[in-house]
Amino acid sequence: MKQDTNEAIYDARVFGVPKMMVLGFQHMFAMFGATVLVPALTGLSVSATLLFAGLGTLLFHFLTKGKVPAFLGSSFAYLAGYAAIAPNGEKELLPYACAGVACSALLYFILAGLIKAFSVEKVMKFFPPIVTGPIIIAIGLTLSASAITNCSADWLVAIVAIVIVIACNIWGKGMIRIIPIILGVLGSYAVGALRHDVDFSAIRDAAWIGLPFHMNDTVFSIFQNLDSTLLINAIITIMPIALATMVEHIGDICAISSTVGKNFIKDPGLHRTLCGDGAATLIASLFGAPANTTYGENTGVLSLTKVFDPRVIRIAAYLAILFSFSPKFAAVVSSMPTATIGGVSLVLYGMISAVGVRNLVENHVDFSKSRNVIIAALILVLAIGIKYFNASGAISFTIGTVTISLTGLAVAAVIGIVLNAVLPGKDYTFTTDEVAEETEEFNSEAE
């Protein structure tokens, strides 16, 4: 792509304000389906989710000097963490889960500092695909049982959601292919309503305008009657998930760089994008919203429209903030049939695992090497085995007066990193030069 053309499509002001607003709405709808599904699955506030997706995106843009056209929405990787602490979306337990997510966000700043001090190549050798790939696979697999449980509420409604998502993803054109999740939710929601699976009373009673969150739902509320054991468990359980999400973030930034044709890992720098993602997650979790992450859906929109101006993304962020102040809108999302959630999550959880498989394949992980087989095997078996070991899905031990529970994912992440560090035969090298080489391949796939 020629430089003058690239600069032209990087400045959306040439389209004028009306078209920029339309482009902003398009980005908002692209992130919308997946972003609001996370609070629907976990019991967190839909309004708070939208508010802090918008605010988190603006904070990310501020910390990255307004150079990276990325939108930050709800992270699915943390679903296992929320489920471990508040398996049924218990309101009194969710703030503890959010506290664990907030602490995990601190790892972003630590990694950013290490990258700034030692270079990204030296730091990333501790997080190779043979570790992160199986962890991502395990995240999807450990969530699979909840998807089946939700689907069983009404399999017809669930199947409608699954069919629509698959059909739009495979045969859809343009925006249809970009927003299969929201279309699956809408279609399945309509069928659920016809089968009387939707209670419209909450929608009718909800106000049009209201505050996006309440202090009782925030992390600050736990200090009124603190359960220190539960807090420690939440932190230890959820923090290791950040090991996978940080690597996912790096992959997303590489994808955005390839799409736009600018190496954002070098400028504004991976340390800045990590700080932006970590800061957005920290603030969101403190106020009762899900962890944030850079969204591949919006990268798809960038590739589709060829408009890379970060101002368009910021318009989408402002729109998300605006919608967050409507409780009636949140009530519509919260009234979603259980089977609709099950059908969509069945696909999404499987896609999380598929991303892990893709991570291994694209990085040419050599499974003829015993060290790689051992690392992957132990990560998968520990993560899934401990999940179903007992009712709590964790192993517990006592230190002094504090009982600590470790989920399978936490144990698997630690063991995987340690084994990769000590076993001989490491052959993975992360290089920023790969970003430029991927530009043509990524754009051809998107088209």
C-alpha positions in Angstrom: 0.0 0.0 0.0 1.4 3.4 -0.9 2.1 5.8 1.9 -0.1 8.6 0.7 -3.1 6.3 0.4 -2.4 4.8 3.8 -2.3 8.3 5.3 -5.5 9.3 3.6 -7.5 6.4 5.0 -5.9 6.9 8.4 -7.6 10.3 8.6 -11.4 9.8 8.6 -12.0 13.6 8.6 -12.0 13.4 4.8 -15.4 11.7 5.1 -17.1 14.4 7.1 -18.8 14.2 10.5 -22.0 12.3 9.4 -20.0 9.4 7.8 -17.6 9.4 10.7 -20.6 8.9 13.1 -21.9 6.0 10.9 -18.4 4.4 11.0 -18.4 4.9 14.8 -21.8 3.2 15.1 -20.5 0.3 13.0 -17.6 -0.2 15.4 -20.0 -0.1 18.4 -22.2 -2.7 16.9 -19.3 -4.9 16.1 -18.1 -5.0 19.7 -21.6 -5.0 21.2 -22.7 -8.6 21.0 -19.7 -10.1 22.6 -19.2 -7.3 25.1 -22.7 -7.5 26.6 -22.7 -11.3 26.6 -20.0 -11.4 29.3 -22.2 -9.7 31.9 -25.1 -11.8 30.8 -23.0 -14.9 31.5 -21.5 -13.7 34.8 -24.2 -11.6 36.4 -22.2 -8.4 36.2 -23.9 -5.1 35.3 -24.6 -4.6 31.6 -24.6 -0.8 32.0 -21.3 -0.8 33.9 -19.8 -3.0 31.2 -20.7 -0.6 28.4 -19.6 2.4 30.5 -16.1 1.0 31.2 -15.7 -0.4 27.8 -16.1 3.1 26.5 -14.0 4.7 29.2 -11.4 2.0 29.0 -11.1 2.5 25.3 -10.6 6.3 25.7 -8.0 5.6 28.5 -6.2 3.2 26.2 -6.1 5.8 23.4 -4.7 8.4 25.8 -1.9 6.1 27.0 -1.0 5.1 23.4 -0.9 8.7 22.2 -4.0 8.2 20.2 -2.2 6.2 17.6 -3.7 2.7 17.8 -7.2 2.1 16.4 -8.3 -0.4 19.0 -11.5 -0.9 20.9 -11.5 -2.5 24.3 -14.4 -4.7 25.2 -15.2 -7.5 27.7 -12.7 -10.3 27.9 -14.0 -13.9 27.6 -10.8 -15.4 29.0 -11.8 -14.3 32.6 -15.1 -16.2 32.5 -13.5 -19.2 34.1 -12.3 -16.9 37.0 -15.7 -15.4 37.6 -17.3 -18.9 37.5 -14.7 -20.2 40.0 -15.6 -17.5 42.6 -19.3 -16.8 41.8 -20.5 -19.9 39.9 -24.1 -18.8 39.8 -23.4 -15.0 39.5 -24.0 -14.4 43.2 -24.1 -10.6 43.8 -22.2 -10.8 47.1 -19.3 -12.9 45.5 -18.8 -11.0 42.3 -17.0 -8.1 43.9 -14.4 -10.5 45.2 -14.0 -11.9 41.7 -13.6 -8.4 40.4 -10.9 -7.8 43.0 -9.0 -10.8 41.6 -9.3 -9.3 38.1 -8.1 -6.0 39.4 -5.0 -7.6 40.8 -4.4 -9.5 37.6 -4.3 -6.2 35.8 -1.2 -5.3 37.8 0.6 -8.0 35.8 0.1 -5.9 32.7 2.1 -3.1 34.2 4.8 -5.5 35.4 5.2 -7.0 31.9 5.2 -3.5 30.4 8.0 -2.4 32.7 10.0 -5.5 31.9 9.6 -5.0 28.2 10.6 -1.3 28.5 13.7 -2.4 30.5 14.8 -5.5 28.7 13.1 -5.6 25.3 10.0 -7.5 24.2 12.1 -10.4 22.7 13.8 -11.2 26.0 10.5 -11.1 28.0 8.4 -13.1 25.6 10.6 -16.1 25.7 8.9 -17.0 29.0 5.5 -17.0 27.4 5.9 -19.1 24.2 3.0 -20.7 22.3 3.6 -24.1 23.9 2.5 -22.5 27.2 -0.1 -20.0 26.2 -1.7 -22.2 23.5 -2.7 -25.0 25.9 -3.8 -22.5 28.5 -6.2 -20.9 26.1 -7.5 -24.3 25.0 -8.1 -25.2 28.6 -10.0 -22.0 29.3 -12.6 -22.8 26.7 -12.9 -26.5 27.7 -13.3 -25.8 31.4 -16.3 -23.5 30.5 -18.0 -26.0 28.3 -20.2 -27.7 30.9 -21.9 -24.4 31.8 -22.8 -23.9 28.1 -24.4 -27.3 27.9 -26.3 -26.6 31.1 -27.7 -23.4 29.8 -28.6 -24.9 26.4 -30.6 -27.6 28.2 -33.1 -25.0 29.3 -34.5 -25.0 25.8 -32.5 -26.8 23.1 -34.6 -25.3 20.3 -33.8 -21.8 21.3 -30.1 -22.7 21.8 -29.9 -24.4 18.4 -31.3 -21.3 16.7 -28.6 -19.2 18.2 -25.9 -21.7 17.1 -27.2 -22.0 13.6 -27.4 -18.2 13.1 -23.9 -17.6 14.4 -22.4 -20.3 12.2 -24.3 -19.3 9.1 -23.4 -15.6 9.5 -19.8 -16.4 10.1 -19.4 -18.8 7.2 -21.7 -17.3 4.5 -22.3 -13.8 5.7 -21.1 -10.8 3.7 -19.9 -7.4 5.0 -21.3 -6.4 8.4 -23.3 -9.6 8.6 -20.0 -11.5 8.9 -18.7 -9.0 11.4 -21.6 -9.2 13.9 -22.7 -12.9 14.0 -22.9 -12.9 17.8 -25.4 -10.1 18.0 -27.5 -11.6 15.2 -27.5 -15.0 16.8 -28.7 -13.4 20.1 -31.4 -11.4 18.4 -32.7 -14.4 16.4 -32.7 -16.7 19.3 -34.1 -14.0 21.6 -37.1 -13.7 19.2 -37.7 -17.4 19.2 -37.4 -17.5 23.0 -40.0 -14.7 23.3 -42.4 -16.7 21.1 -41.9 -19.7 23.4 -42.6 -17.5 26.4 -39.0 -17.8 27.7 -38.7 -14.0 28.2 -40.0 -12.0 31.1 -40.8 -8.6 29.8 -41.9 -7.1 33.1 -38.4 -6.0 34.0 -38.0 -4.2 30.7 -41.4 -2.5 31.2 -40.5 -1.4 34.7 -36.9 -0.2 34.0 -36.2 3.5 33.7 -35.0 5.1 30.5 -32.2 7.0 32.2 -30.2 6.0 35.3 -26.7 5.5 36.8 -24.6 2.7 35.1 -23.4 1.1 38.4 -24.0 1.1 42.2 -21.3 1.2 44.9 -22.7 -2.1 46.4 -21.5 -3.9 43.2 -18.0 -2.5 43.2 -14.8 -3.9 44.8 -14.9 -1.1 47.4 -18.0 -2.7 48.9 -16.2 -5.8 50.1 -14.3 -3.8 52.8 -17.5 -3.2 54.7 -17.4 -6.9 55.8 -14.2 -8.3 54.4 -13.7 -12.1 54.0 -9.9 -12.1 53.7 -9.8 -15.8 52.8 -12.2 -15.4 49.9 -10.3 -12.3 48.7 -6.9 -14.2 48.8 -8.5 -17.1 46.9 -10.0 -14.9 44.3 -6.6 -13.2 43.7 -4.6 -16.4 43.5 -7.3 -18.1 41.3 -7.7 -15.3 38.8 -4.3 -13.6 38.5 -2.7 -16.4 36.4 -5.4 -15.9 33.7 -3.6 -12.7 32.8 -0.7 -14.7 31.5 -2.9 -15.8 28.6 -4.7 -12.5 28.1 -1.4 -10.6 27.9 -0.2 -12.9 25.1 -3.6 -12.5 23.5 -3.2 -8.7 23.7 0.2 -9.0 21.9 -1.4 -11.0 19.2 -4.2 -8.5 18.8 -1.7 -5.6 18.5 0.2 -7.6 15.9 -3.1 -8.1 14.0 -4.0 -4.4 14.1 -0.5 -3.5 13.0 -0.7 -5.8 10.1 -4.1 -4.5 9.1 -3.2 -0.9 9.3 0.4 -1.3 8.0 2.0 0.5 11.0 4.1 -1.3 13.5 2.4 -0.4 16.8 4.7 -2.7 18.7 7.5 -0.3 18.1 5.5 3.0 18.0 3.9 3.8 20.4 5.4 0.6 21.8 4.1 -2.6 23.3 4.8 -1.3 26.8 2.3 1.5 26.2 -0.5 -0.8 24.7 -0.1 -3.2 27.6 -0.4 -0.3 30.1 -3.5 0.9 28.3 -5.1 -2.6 28.4 -4.1 -3.1 32.0 -5.3 0.3 33.2 -8.7 -0.2 31.4 -9.1 -3.6 33.1 -8.1 -2.3 36.5 -10.6 0.6 36.5 -13.4 -1.5 35.0 -13.0 -4.3 37.5 -12.8 -2.0 40.5 -16.3 -0.6 39.6 -17.9 -4.0 38.9 -17.4 -4.4 35.2 -15.7 -7.2 33.3 -12.0 -7.2 32.4 -11.3 -5.4 29.1 -9.3 -6.6 26.1 -8.5 -5.4 22.6 -11.3 -6.7 20.3 -10.7 -8.7 17.2 -14.2 -7.9 16.0 -13.2 -4.3 15.5 -10.0 -5.3 13.8 -12.2 -7.1 11.3 -14.1 -3.8 10.8 -10.9 -2.0 10.1 -9.9 -4.5 7.5 -13.4 -4.4 5.9 -13.7 -0.6 5.7 -10.0 0.3 5.2 -10.7 3.3 7.5 -8.0 3.2 10.2 -8.5 6.6 11.9 -8.5 6.1 15.8 -11.0 9.0 16.0 -13.7 6.6 14.6 -12.9 4.2 17.4 -13.2 6.9 20.0 -16.7 7.8 18.5 -17.7 4.2 19.2 -16.4 4.6 22.8 -18.5 7.7 23.4 -21.6 5.9 22.0 -21.0 3.0 24.4 -20.8 5.4 27.3 -24.1 7.1 26.2 -26.0 3.7 26.0 -24.7 2.8 29.5 -27.0 5.4 31.1 -30.1 3.5 30.0 -31.4 0.9 32.5 -34.1 -0.1 30.1 -31.5 -1.0 27.5 -29.7 -3.1 30.2 -33.0 -4.8 31.1 -33.5 -5.9 27.5 -30.1 -7.6 27.6 -30.6 -9.1 31.1 -33.9 -10.7 30.0 -32.1 -12.8 27.5 -33.3 -16.5 27.6 -31.0 -18.9 29.4 -30.9 -21.1 26.3 -29.8 -18.1 24.1 -26.9 -17.6 26.4 -26.1 -21.3 26.3 -26.2 -21.5 22.5 -24.0 -18.4 21.9 -21.6 -19.4 24.6 -21.3 -22.9 23.3 -19.8 -21.4 20.1 -17.8 -18.8 21.9 -16.2 -21.2 24.4 -15.3 -23.6 21.6 -13.8 -20.7 19.7 -11.6 -19.8 22.7 -10.2 -23.3 22.6 -9.8 -23.1 18.8 -7.8 -19.9 19.2 -5.4 -21.9 21.4 -5.1 -24.5 18.7 -4.5 -21.9 16.1 -1.8 -20.4 18.4 0.0 -23.7 18.3 -0.4 -24.3 14.6 0.6 -20.8 13.4 3.7 -20.8 15.5 4.7 -24.3 14.2 5.1 -25.8 17.6 7.0 -29.1 17.2 5.2 -31.9 19.0 7.8 -34.4 17.9 9.8 -33.0 20.8 9.1 -34.7 24.1 9.4 -31.4 26.1 6.6 -29.8 24.2 4.3 -32.8 24.5 5.0 -33.0 28.3 4.3 -29.2 28.8 1.0 -29.3 26.8 -0.1 -32.5 28.4 0.4 -31.3 32.0 -1.3 -28.0 31.3 -4.4 -29.6 29.8 -4.7 -32.4 32.3 -4.2 -30.2 35.3 -6.5 -27.5 34.2 -9.4 -29.8 33.2 -8.7 -32.5 35.8 -8.7 -30.2 38.8 -11.8 -28.4 37.5 -13.8 -31.6 37.9 -11.8 -33.0 40.8 -14.5 -32.0 43.3 -17.5 -29.7 43.7 -15.3 -26.6 44.2 -13.3 -27.3 41.1 -10.0 -26.5 42.9 -7.4 -27.9 45.2 -7.1 -26.4 48.7 -4.4 -26.1 51.3 -3.9 -24.1 54.5 -1.2 -21.6 55.3 -1.5 -20.5 58.9 -5.2 -19.6 59.4 -5.8 -18.9 55.7 -7.2 -21.6 53.3 -6.0 -21.1 49.8 -7.8 -22.7 46.8 -6.1 -23.0 43.4 -8.2 -23.6 40.3 -6.9 -25.9 37.6 -6.1 -23.0 35.3 -4.0 -21.3 38.0 -2.0 -24.5 38.7 -1.7 -25.3 35.0 -0.4 -21.8 34.1 2.3 -21.9 36.8 3.4 -25.4 36.0 3.6 -24.7 32.3 5.7 -21.6 32.7 8.1 -23.3 35.2 8.5 -26.4 33.0 9.2 -24.3 29.9 11.8 -22.4 31.8 13.7 -25.5 33.2 13.3 -28.1 30.4 16.0 -28.1 27.8 15.3 -27.6 24.1 13.6 -24.2 23.9 13.3 -23.0 20.3 10.9 -20.1 20.3 12.0 -16.6 19.6 9.6 -13.6 19.5 10.6 -10.9 16.9 8.8 -7.6 16.2 10.0 -7.9 12.6 7.2 -10.5 12.0 4.6 -7.8 12.2 5.5 -6.1 9.0 5.7 -9.5 7.2 2.2 -10.4 8.2 0.5 -7.4 6.6 -0.3 -8.8 3.2 -1.3 -12.3 4.6 -3.7 -10.8 7.2 -5.4 -8.5 4.8 -5.9 -11.2 2.2 -7.5 -13.5 4.9 -9.8 -10.7 6.0 -11.0 -10.1 2.4 
